[in-house]
Amino acid sequence: MIDETAPVLHRAAHIVSQSGAGPEPEMIAVADGRIRATGTVAALRDRFPGAPETDHGDATLVPGLNDARRARAAPTSTWC
């Protein structure tokens, strides 16, 4: 069961969203190594009151699981 009361909220200058819809998120909520929510700072603070926050400043956060060892072993025709 996912405990949505225990995420860490992350802010950064840019957060890349893979949804392609709507404005760029201002903050993400991460729990158990997974992104649980994205949205505005106000919305996520309201949803997860008291959650610890990490401000990454001018960084760009890019969600994803990238296994570089596997990608190098794949044929280049499968690269995106």
N, C-alpha and C positions, 0 to 999 in steps of 0.2 A: 504494500500500500504506500502511496506517495504522500509524504507529509509536506503539504504546501505551506506550512507555517515556518519552515526552516531554510528558506533559500538565502543566498547572498545576492544582493543587488549590485550590478556592475554598470557604471557610466563610462562613456568615452566620447570623444569628439565626433566619431563616426561609428555606427554599428551597421554592418552589412546584413541585410535581411534577404533571405532566399525566397520570400513570398512574392516579391515584386509588386505587391499591392500596398497602397497607402504611403504615408510619409515614412522616412527613415526612423526607426525606434530611437528613443533617447536613453533607454535603460533596458537591461535584461535581468531576469531572475534565474539563477542557476541553483539547482539542488540535486544532490546525488549524481553529479557529473553531467546533468542534462539541463538544457534550457527549458524552463517551465513556463515562462511568460516573457513577452516583450511589450513595450508601450512607452507612454510618457512617464517622466519622473513622478509626477503627481499620482497617476493611476497606479503605478506599482507600489509606491509608498502607502497608498490607501489599501491596496490589496494585501500587502505584507507588512503591517505596522511593526516597527521595532526591528525589522530585518537589518543585519549589518550591511554596510555599503562600501564598495571599493570604487574610487574614482581613478580612472586610467588616463585622465588628462587628455592630451592631444592624440592619443593612440586610436587605432582603428581596430575594432573587434570583428573577427570573422568567424562565424560558427562553423563547425564541421569536424569530422573525424578524418584525418589524413594520415595514412600509413605510407610513408615515403618508400619503405622497402618494397612494398607490394606494387606501388605505382611504377617503380623502376623495372620490375620484372615483367610488367604487362607489355604487350606489343604496342608500338606507338600508334597504330591505327585505332586503338581504344581510348587514347587520350582526348580529353575535352579541351 
